Amino acid sequence: MIRMIYTVKIEQTYHNPNRMKYIAQTDSFVEENVRSLAYERNVRQPYGWIKESGTPPCRHLDVYVMTDKEYRPGDEERIKIIGVFRRNDGDNKLVGVPEDRETEDFSELTEEEKGDMHRLYPMEAPGEGWFGRECAEEIIREFFQRKSEESPLRNRD
């Protein structure tokens, strides 16, 4: 099986209790005046976006990285995707692990790690919830398919 490896750009860490906002023009981060959801719910895993998908504020794919490694906003890590929190509003949250970790699916996370993710999003509406790698890969495929269909180069005569 060939696994896609992506690059995550870290946006939020537990050491930054307030939300961090990415400023694309300067490739920098500023602290906002609101607490981060992960900090408020005591979830220590870093959060960011898959660089290959785009850059905030444009459309992009969000990802939590299941690791104990310490990061700062702007750090990058090579990851593989193992799961997703599928949301009805389409703002899905992927779950990744560093590419050298043996874990291949959300179901293989430790009970503590699963507990962290369930604490992050404890309320699940019908159709929402935590899913494994297959669902995550489908969401990624659909994202890139829509992005290619929206590409201005694709619509040229």
C-alpha positions in Angstrom: 0.0 0.0 0.0 1.3 3.4 -0.9 0.8 6.0 1.7 0.6 9.7 1.0 3.0 11.8 3.1 2.1 15.4 3.7 3.7 18.4 5.3 1.9 20.0 8.2 2.5 23.6 9.1 1.9 24.0 12.9 -0.4 26.8 13.7 -1.4 26.1 17.3 0.4 24.5 20.3 -0.7 23.9 23.8 2.0 26.5 24.9 -0.1 29.2 23.2 -3.3 29.3 25.2 -4.8 31.9 22.9 -5.6 31.2 19.2 -2.9 32.0 16.8 -3.7 33.6 13.4 -1.6 33.0 10.4 -0.5 36.1 8.4 0.2 34.8 4.9 1.9 38.0 3.6 4.6 37.7 6.2 4.5 34.0 6.9 4.1 34.7 10.6 1.6 34.3 13.4 -0.1 36.7 15.7 -1.9 35.9 18.9 -5.7 36.6 19.0 -7.7 37.6 22.0 -9.6 34.4 22.4 -8.6 31.0 24.0 -7.9 28.1 21.7 -10.4 25.2 21.8 -7.6 22.7 22.4 -6.2 24.6 25.3 -9.6 25.1 26.9 -10.3 21.3 26.6 -6.7 20.3 27.7 -5.7 18.7 24.4 -2.0 18.9 24.1 -1.5 17.7 20.5 -0.5 20.5 18.0 -2.8 21.7 15.3 -2.1 23.0 11.8 -2.8 22.6 8.1 -1.6 20.4 5.3 0.6 22.7 3.3 -0.1 20.8 0.0 -3.8 21.7 0.4 -3.5 25.5 0.5 -2.8 28.3 3.0 -5.1 30.1 5.4 -7.2 32.2 4.8 -7.7 30.3 1.5 -9.3 26.8 1.5 -7.0 24.2 3.2 -7.2 21.0 5.2 -6.8 21.2 9.1 -5.0 18.5 11.0 -4.2 17.5 14.5 -0.8 15.7 14.9 -0.7 12.9 17.4 2.7 13.4 19.0 4.3 14.4 22.2 7.0 16.3 20.3 7.1 20.1 21.1 6.6 22.6 18.3 6.3 26.3 17.8 3.9 28.0 15.3 5.5 27.8 11.9 7.3 24.5 12.5 6.8 21.8 9.9 6.6 18.1 10.1 6.1 15.2 7.6 3.0 13.3 8.5 0.7 10.5 7.3 -3.1 10.8 7.8 -4.8 8.2 10.0 -8.2 9.6 10.7 -10.7 12.4 10.7 -13.4 14.1 12.7 -16.0 14.5 10.1 -18.2 17.6 10.6 -21.5 18.3 9.0 -20.4 21.9 8.1 -17.5 20.5 6.0 -14.8 21.9 8.3 -13.4 18.4 8.9 -10.4 17.9 11.2 -7.9 15.4 10.0 -5.7 13.4 12.4 -2.1 12.6 11.5 1.0 11.1 13.0 4.7 11.7 12.2 5.6 9.7 9.1 7.9 7.4 11.1 5.3 6.3 13.6 3.9 2.8 13.2 0.3 3.8 13.7 -1.8 3.4 10.5 -5.4 4.1 11.6 -7.3 6.2 14.2 -8.4 2.9 15.8 -4.7 2.2 16.7 -4.2 5.3 18.8 -3.7 4.8 22.5 -6.8 5.1 24.7 -5.3 8.4 26.1 -4.9 9.8 22.6 -8.5 8.8 21.6 -9.7 10.4 24.9 -7.9 13.6 24.0 -9.7 13.7 20.6 -13.1 12.9 22.0 -12.6 15.6 24.6 -11.8 18.0 21.8 -15.1 17.3 20.1 -17.4 15.6 22.6 -20.7 16.5 20.9 -21.5 14.6 17.7 -24.5 15.5 15.6 -26.0 12.8 13.4 -23.4 12.1 10.6 -20.5 13.6 12.6 -17.8 11.7 14.4 -14.4 10.2 14.5 -13.5 8.0 11.5 -10.4 6.1 10.4 -7.9 6.4 7.6 -10.2 5.3 4.7 -12.8 8.1 5.5 -9.9 10.6 5.9 -8.4 9.7 2.6 -11.8 10.0 0.9 -12.2 13.5 2.3 -8.7 14.4 1.1 -9.5 13.0 -2.4 -12.7 15.0 -2.6 -11.0 18.2 -1.4 -8.3 18.0 -4.1 -10.9 17.0 -6.8 -13.0 20.1 -6.0 -9.9 22.2 -5.9 -8.8 21.0 -9.4 -12.3 21.7 -10.7 -12.2 25.2 -9.4 -8.7 25.9 -10.8 -8.7 28.9 -13.2 -6.2 27.1 -15.4 -8.7 24.3 -15.9 -11.3 26.7 -17.3 -9.1 28.3 -19.9 -10.1 28.0 -23.6 
